[in-house]
């Protein structure tokens, strides 16, 4: 694993895993709808500034924007809409919700298999994702949750939608518009911009029920969550997807509960139990298996394969 990929992986895991603590600060002055709007607004402004400094431009084609809107809908708007439509979704068991959030990598694998694109998921990566998910089950032990409930169905649908959005991201960054493939910076910026629209539409759903209160700590937490979490770290995640494929990159979602649990130990005096330690160890083992470097094929075999399949040299076939 290259150092730059490892650095992006660690950055995403640390930021997304620590989001819970920053969100707790923000909720001291904002409600959920207000937080969603201001977080994404801060992220969009920051990313547009970075895009301008980098002298890159937003996409122009209507077809590209349609796919970008679909990605934003699947990853952001649809889960919120489902929660609003199902009465007991908000009260779903927290451990069950965490397990569904961690099931996204397996959903990516299943969607690839359903699309008959098993070639996107090397056997080693699939095995590592299964091991990592087993570690999540051990960590949260959600055995008493109501799995046959509307709340469970909503969270399952959200996991599948997010997995689908990742596959669309992978495909979009492999396509070309005007002779240039979409970069992670452009993708992250457009998602933030579209996200402002989704969050704005949701503002009447509680956003005007109370007056937001801004303190120095709340503004600081919003900047961290907006600029880093919504903007730069999301760009790193898109970069991982472009370089490694959606299946392998999605493994970073297993690192999130590990970072969160360790953060609770450091910041909230949480005492680790033997089961939690075992679960985190299994998760780490799965991540190591997922991210072990692949063996390269012998030179003679590679040349033979290249002659047999000239299309393999096309940019869409190279990861």
Secondary structure, DSSP 4 states (H G I P E B T S, - for coil): --HHHHHHHHHHHHHHHHHHHHHHHHTTT--HHHHHHHHHHHHHHHHHHHHHHTT------HHHHHHHHHHHIIIIIHHHHHHHHSTTSTTS-HHHHHHHHHTHHHHHHHHHHHTT-GGGS-HHHHHHHHHHHHHHHHHH--TTS-SSSHHHHHHHHHHHHHHHHHHHHHHHHHSEETTEEPPHHHHHHHHHHHHHHHHHHHTTTTTTSS-----HHHHHHHHIIIIIIIIIHHHHHHHHHHHH-HHHHHTHHHHHHHHHHHHHHHHS-PPPPHHHHHHHHHHHHHHHHHHSPPPPPPHHHHHHHHHH-GGGGSGGG--
